[in-house]
Amino acid sequence: MPGNVIKLRFILNEQPVLLQAHPGARLLDVLRCDFGLKATREGCARGECGACLVLMNGVAVNSCLIPAFTLSDAEIVTIEGIHSLKSFADIRKKLPDCDVYRCGFCSSGMQVALAALLLSDPEPGKEAILQALTGNLCSCGSYRRIVNSVVERSSRKRRYGRRRVERS
């Protein structure tokens, strides 16, 4: 049934989009093929590795599991959006630097998971960070470096915030 398509209207990285897609297409396919957003990667295609994470209505989801027909009126933010949108400027400051990731395959999924956490908790502790990253696989073992980077950035804000208050 090649002629069988559905029309979808949704928000992608703060821009309204209209798309005709096959009803069986996945969000991951739509992002990569129709919009050329290649930083969202396909890893396992079963929702187990986190490489394809995006924010859907503010929640981190595995885009390989999201059927296109569920996108109507959704708000999707990809890793490209997190890195470029002004509304994520504060969150970007707390995300780990590129040198924390060894091979880089997990980096986009990890950063989306952390962005979702930082949206709900601007100063997360180590346990919250570990919990947010549980659905992300990192084959080269960068977990400790990633967690330490986010903990450092969160605690730095708390330290500097206290100093400003104490001086007043």
Secondary structure, DSSP 8 states (H G I E B T S, - for coil): -TT--EEEEEEETTEEEEEEE-TT-BHHHIIIIIS--TTS--SSSSSSS-TTEEEETTEEEETTS-BGGG-TT-EEE-HHHHHH-GGGHHHHHHS--GGG-SS-TTHHHHHHHHHHHHHH-SS--HHHHHHHTTT---TT--HHHHHHHHHHHHHHHHHHHHHHHHH-
